Structure formats: C-alpha cells, structure tokens
C-alpha cells in the first residue's frame, strides 16, 4: 500500500476524510508523524487509537521523535467549532477482553492507549481533523512492520519474515516450543539490528511487539479447537455454540446532574445496581451478512442500533463455547445447567490461581448469556500429540467475583459497572473538549495519566 500523506498545510477535512476512507479496506492503520513538517523533539510514543471502520491506529514516532505545535492547534480550535455533541455520539463499545483493563483490574496492557482507541472509535471525522492539526499521515500496520523489517537489514529481515509466515499459518496446530524458538530468534536478530544501528531501540521494540502479538494470536486461534476437543474428552461434555454468535450488553445513560441555586452543576446520585439491571442484551448470529469488517466492536449493527439514544456504552464478545453441567437445585432436583467455556492458550505454564482479569472476562460472558457458571480451560500444546489442559470453574456467586459478606453487592455492580461508567465519561469528555484532547495527545505519559486519573482514580 502506498503511504498517502494525510495532511499538508492546505489539506481540508474533506480531503482527509477521503484519504482515511481509502484505507478502510486495509482494516488496521497506524498514524505516523510527517517528519519533514515538524520540529524534532525527544519523547515517547503517543499511544494508540481506535477508529470504528479503520481498526487499531497507533500514534507513535516511527523514524524519529517529533511533536506538533500546540499553540497553532489551539489557535485553529478557537477559530472554529468542532465540539462533538454528546447527542450525536454513537454508543461506545468495549470488547469483553478489555473490560478488566479499562477498570484497572488487569496486570498488563496500556490504559492510555486503550483510552485513545475508545476516543476515536466510530469517530472518523474527528480522527481526520486531529490528524490534520497534528500533521500526520496514515500507513497500514502491516506496512509499518514491513518497513521496519526492511530497515533491519537482510539477515534480520529473513528471520523476521519467517516468524511472520509462521504466525499467518492457520492450517496446522501451533506448538508452544516452536513459538518460543521463533520469538528467541526474533529477539536475537533485533538485538543485532539495534547494535548495528539499523534500528533504533524503540523501533526494535515495536517490531518485537508486533510480531509477538501475531504469534500469540496465531497460537490461540490455531489451538482453540484442539483445546475444546481435549476438554470434551476430559469432561465427557459436548461443547456447542462455538464462536457462533456476537453478544452485546448495552447500558443506559446515567441520570443527568441537577443545577444548584447558584447555577452550578451537581452530580446526580447514581444507583449502579439499577443501571446494571437495566442493561439490554442483544444476540446477533455470526453468519448474518456484515456491512462492515467483522470486529466485535464494529460488526453487524444497524445505524439505529449504533446511535441508540438510550445506550451509553456496550460490551461485546463472542464465547468459545457452551456446555451443560449436571447440578442440583435449591429444591434438591438434578438439572442440566448451561456453562460458558472459555479457552486460554498459555505460552509457558498454567496460571494457578487464575488471574483476576480472566475471572472478569468470563464473568462478562456469563452476564451476556445469563448463566451463573463458567469453565476456563487453560491449554498448553507443547511436544505431545494432544494438548494439556487444566479446567477451572468460575461462578458469579463465588470469590473473587463475589465480594466479602461485609460488602453489599458483588464485583460486577460495586466495582466493574461504576468504573465502566467513569471510563466512558472520560472518553466523552475527551471527544467533546478539543483543547483537552490535543493537550492529552501532546503530553508525556505522566501528563496523560494525570488527565485520565482526574476522572478515573482507579487507573
């Protein structure tokens, strides 16, 4: 794909939007600073953003460190009105796997990058406008990886492309040992490229991150069926509904604040348990023809569903499977109860106890399917013909999803839902306040975290 310059000193928003739309078929994009237009400055990568139709977009410095002229951007903002009205916003959608991250309950991940992904979700015009002010251009994520592999030198590029081909294979099972050897080879070649001054440290880290993501995703995708088959052999239970439906939980807008006698805005008292109970459940069959790329945060919604006035945010996901377990009811009657099955392919060893973020992801699926129990299947496919699995039961009424008796409620209503509302409010604030958004983009990591924590002190 050609690297189209996204902006120049005379570029219009319409030109930018057209340029952005020309990339929609590629899915995943990156934003790279137009180096010849901007003054150099040492600094960290800016982060990443999400565009509804465009996929993940990372704002970072590809070849050098640059920053935009904030004073020029502020002057531009003062001369026009591009405030995003809340009434015109589409519903914000979180992937089930991201809920723990945006609520501060995940050990890994970059919440600043995730925030930017959410800010630009469904906001193509806003993305184009900001790109114009920051004088940025778009390149595909794969093109970025290809450029860096070429820059790494012939010897390193050979090893890196071999790892990429392995990650793109979907026809054969992925053994953990092979993936680890590939990553070790990648690390060795990138270290050589950095030592030979062919790649900067940040560039080498980015190549490693991109390839590791592809390899880990490949392992999970290629081994999921094997893990489910091993689960069926071990438990004697048949798994059904494997990745056949998209599930959505849509939550209503919080109550509006009131005006005091002095005219100041006062926050409304929010009953999050009531808001959680008012959430709307939607199930969409995967085989329904999509109007857009099949990402769970973007797929298969009509315009009416996208702009539902009573939808403040939604959580979406697709379960690995559902099975039936024999349980005894409160009336001492035996019955078959549906249980959500979620597979986690591990690269090194089983996690014991399970990480809290795995509990939370499974809890989201249980809420979507309106069931009380789930089973998390940890899988390692090493040297044997069959993968090794470990099955753990997760239940909504059992710790850590159930809080201590001294605390009213559970983790879902007392922690997760309030934090999702707070995070969504922060996204809306950044969308609607352009100066704050530009300051956020131009800040270093500590400054960005300070802006986030002003409304989300749990992050």
N, C-alpha and C positions, 0 to 999 in steps of 0.2 A: 504494500500500500504506500502511496505517495504521502510524504509528510506535508500536509497543507498548512501554510501559515494561518493561524486562526484570526490574527488581527494585525492591523498596521495602524499608523496614526490617523488614517482616514476611514478605517473599517466601520461599517454600520452594524447595528444589531441584527438587521435582516440578513446582511451578508454572513454574519457569524452564525446565525441560526441555520442558514442554508448549508454552511460548511459543516456544522455539527450534524445536521440531518444526513449529510453524505456519508457519515461514518456509522450510521445506525446498523448497517448490515454486518459490521465487524463485531458488534457487541461490546467488547471491553476496550476502553480507551485510557490513555494517560494524558496528562497535561504537562507540557514541558515549557520552561521559560524560554522566550525568544531572546537568545543571548545577545544578539547584536543590537538590541534596542534598550537593554537595561544595564545599569551600572553594577560592577561586581561587588559582592559583599560575602564574607564568610557567614555561614549559617547552616541550620539543619534543614532537612526536607520539610515541606509544608504539611504533608499528610495525604489523605485521600478523600475523595468524594464519590457520591453515587448519583448517576443520572438514570431516571426511570427507563428510558429506552436504550441508553448507551452502555449500561453496565458499570463496573467499578472504574473509577477515574482517580489516579493518584497525582496530587500536586507535589512535585518534587523537582530538585535540580538535577538534570541528567548529566550535563557535561561540566558544569561549574556552579558556583553559588552566586545567586543573584537575588535582588528584591525589587519590588515595584515602588514607584514614587507615590507614597501615601497621600502627600499633600495635593498632588494632581488629581488623584482619585476622589479625595474629599471635595475638591472644587467642582469636579464633574457631578458628584452626587447633589451638591447644593443647587446646581443649575437645572435639575430635573427631578421628577417624582417617579421613582421606580419601586416604591414601597410595595411589598407583596401583601395584599389584603388577606386576612385570615379567612374571610368568607369565600375566597377564591381558591384556597388551598385544597389540594387533593389529600385524601387520608394518608397518613404516614404509616408505612408498613415495616414491621420488624420480622426478620427471619427467626424461627424458633431457636436456632442455634446461636443467635446474637442476644437473646434476652438476658442471659447471665452477664454478658459483657456490659451492656448499657445500664444495668442495675448495680454495677460494682461488685458482682459476685463471681467473677471469672479471674483465674490466676494469670491468664495470658491475654494477648490482644491489646490493641491500641485504641482506647476510647476516643481520643481526639480524632483519629482517622475515621472511626465509625460515626462520630458526630457529623463530620463533613459529608460522609456518604449519605447520611439522612437529610442534611440540609439541601442537597441537590437532587434528591430522589424526586422524580417527576417534574423537575424544575429546569427544563432545557433552556428556556429563555433567560432565566436567572443565571444559569451556568454560562451562556454565551455572553451575557452582559458583563459578568465578573471577569471572564476571560479577556474581554476587550480592554477593560480597565487595567488588568494586570499584564496585558500584552503577552498573552500565552498562545501556544499552538497545540493542536491535538495530534497525538500519534497513537497507534494501537498498542496495546500491552504486549502483544506478541512481536510487533515491530521493534518495540523498545528492547525486548530481550535479544532479538536478532542483531540489533545494532551493537549492543554491549558484547555479544559473543564474537562478532567480527572484530571489535576493538581489542578483545582479549588476546588476539594472536592465533596463528594457525593451529598450533599444538593444543592450546587450551580449548579453542572452538570445537575441535574434533571430539574431545571428551564431553564437552557441554552439550553438543548436538546429539551425541549417543544417549546421554541421560534424558534429553527431551524426547527422543524417539521412543525410549522405554516407557516414559510417562504417557505417551499418546497411544500406546498399545492397549486395546480393550479386549483382545481375543483370548488371552492366556491369564491364568492366575498370577498374582504378584507376590513373590516370596519376600519376606522382610529382609533376609540376608542380602538378596540382590539389591534391594532399595538402599540398604545401608552402605553397601560397597559403592554404589553409584554416587551417593552423597559424599562419601570419603574421597572418591576420585574428583568430584567437582570441587571440593574444598582444596585439594592439592593443587589443581590447575589454577584456581582463582588466586591462591597464595602466590603461585609463580608469576601470574599476570600482574599482580599488585607489586611484587618485588621487582619485576622488570619494568615497572612504571607504565604499563599499558592500561591498567585500570586503577582508578582512584579507590581508596578504601570504601567509600560509600557505594561506588559502582559495583565493586566486588560483592559487597553485602547484598545489594539489590538483586544481582544475578542469582546469588545463593538462595535468597528468599523466594524469588520467582520459581526457580527450579524445584526447590523443596516443596512449595505449595502444590506444584503439578504432580510431583512424585507421590506425596502423601494422599492427594485426591485420587490418584490412579490406584494406589493400594486399596483405599476404601471402596472405590467403585468396582474394581475387579474381584474383590474378595467378599463382597456383601452376600452374593448368592451362596458362596461356599459356607459362609458363617451361618446363614439361615438353614442350610441343609444339615450342618453339624448340629444346630440347635434342635431340629426336628428329630434327628437320630438319638440325641441325648435325652430329650424330654418325652418323645413319643407323641408330641403335639404337632398338628399341621398348621403352618403359617399361611395366612391368606391376606388379601388386600395389600400386597407388597408394592408400595410406591404407585398406587393406582388413583389416588385422589389428592387434591390440594385442599387443605383445611384452613379456614380463616376464623379468627376470633376478633370481632370488631367491637371496640369500646366507645361508649358515648362521650360527648364533650363534658367536661366538668362544669359545675354550676358557675355562672358568672359572678364576679365580685359586685359589691354594692358601693354606693357613694356615701361618704360620711357627710355630716352637716357642713364641714368645711370644703367639701367637694373632692376630698382625697379618695383614691381607690382603696377599698378594703377587701381583703381576701375573704372568699366565702368558706364556710366550714364544709369540708368535703367528707362524705361517707364513702370510703373506697370499697367497702364490702358491698354497698348498694350498687356502685358503678360496676364492680366485677360481676354481680348478679345480673346486671342489665346488658352484659356483653352479648353480641349476636353471633351465632355460629353459622358458618357457611361451608358447604362441601361442594367442590367442583371436580367432576371427573377429568382425569388427566387426558383422556382421549378426545375431549372436546377440542375442536379446532381453535388454535390460538391466533389472536390478532397481533400478538407481539411475541418477542423471544420468551422461551419457557423458563423464566426465573420465577421463583415462588413469590418474590416481592413485586412482580410486574405482570404476572400472567393472568390471562383469561378473565379479566374483569371488564364489564361494560362501562361506558362513560358514566352512567348513572351510579354504578357501584363505586367507581373511582371517586366521585365527588359527592358521595352520600353526606348530606348536611349533618347527620347525627353521628357520624363516625369521626372520632378524634384521632385514633390510631388503631391499627390492627396488627395481629401476629399471624404469620402464615407458616405452614410447614407441610411436609409430606412424610408419613411414617413408613418405616422399613417393613412393618407387617403387624398383623393382629392374630392372636391365637385365642384359644379358650382354655380356661383352667377350672378344675372342679373345686368349688368352695362350699362351705357350709354357711347358711344364712343365720340371721338372728333367731329365726324360728326353728333352728336345727334341721333345716331342709337342705339337701345337697342340690347344687345347681351349677350350670356352666356359666362362667363369667368371662366376658371379653377382657383380654390383657394386651396392652401395647408392647410390641417387641422393637427394640432399638439396638442396632449393631454399632459397635465402636471398634474399629481395627486399630490395634496398638502396634507401634513400631519397635518397642523394646520389651515391655513387661506388662502384666496386668496391674491395674490400679486397685489397691486394697487398703483402706476403704475407697469407695468411688468418690471422685471429685464432686464438690457441690454443684458445679456447673453442669455435670451430666445428670444429676438429680433434677435440676431445674429444667433442662431441655425435655426430659422425659415427662416432667410434670405438665409442661405446656401441651405435649401431645395427649396426655390423659385428659386435660381440660377440653381439648378440641374434640376428642371422641367421647367425652362424658363417661369415662370409666375411672375406677379407683386404683387400679394396679397396672404396673408395667414391669417388663423384664429387660434389663440391659445386658446385652451379650457382648462381652469383650472377646476379641478374636486375635490370635497371632498365627500367621501362616508362615512357618519357618522352613524346615527341611523335610518334614513328613508329607505324605500324600494328602492327608486331611489336616485342616487347621485345628488348632487347640482353642477351646472356648471356655469361658467362665461366665456363668449366669447369675445375676444378682437381681433380687426382687426389690422394686421401688414402689412405695404406696403413699398416697396423699395423706393418709392418717397416721403415718409413722415418721419419726425423725429421720432426716433433718427437715423434711417438708412440713411436719407438724411441730409447732413451737412448744416450749415447755408449758406445763399446766398453769404456771403463774402468769402467762401471757395470753390474753384473749385473742382468738383468731388463729390463723396459720401463716406460713411464709408467703403464700400466694397473695392474700388480701392485706397483710400487715406490712410486707416489705416489697414484693415484686411489683404489684399493681401501683402503689403510690410512686415508686421510683420510675416506672414507665411513664406515668403522667408527668412527672417532673422533667424527665429527659425530653419528652415530646414538647413540653412548653419551651424548653431551651432551643429546640430546633425551630419552632415557630418564631421565637424571638430573633434568632439569627436571620431567618428568612425575611422578616419584616423590617429589621433595622439594618440598613445597608452599611452605615458607618461602623456599627459594631461588628458586622460580618467582615468588612475589609480590615479592620483592626485585628480581628481574630486571625485572618489569613496571614497578615504581616507579622504577627507576634512570634516569639520563640515558644518553645514547648511550655515553659513555665508560665508565660503570659496567657497562652491558650487555656491551660489547665485552670488558671485563676478565673478566667471568664466562665468556663464550664462549671466550676465549683461554686460560683456565686449563686447558682440556682440548683445545682446538684452536688451538695456537700458530701455525698456518699461515694463520689468517684475519686 
